């Protein structure tokens, strides 16, 4: 069985004897632009969840807007003169009383 240091030394010796890599030239700007544009278009076309997330984001914005409109409308003091307030004669601590009237023809 080989000692780990012997294996490591062989690896280092093989790395030293390998031919040196040539330094590559920098990528041209027009090629970099084309690659990035293709990458962005593939990412947007490939992801179906992206459109679903966008739909949920828009639905959340619409729900928030509807909630704010309802809150503003309720705090504006809008009151219809035809609407009767049911607890107008009671104070806040009194229990609510419910009276049900049954027509006489339904009575046994």
ABEGO torsion letter per residue (X at the ends): XBBAAAAAAAAAAAAAABBBBBBBBBBBAAAAAAAAAAAAAAAAAABAAAAAAAAAAAAAAAAAAAAAAAAAAAAAGBBBAABBBAAAABBAABBBBBBBBBBAAABX
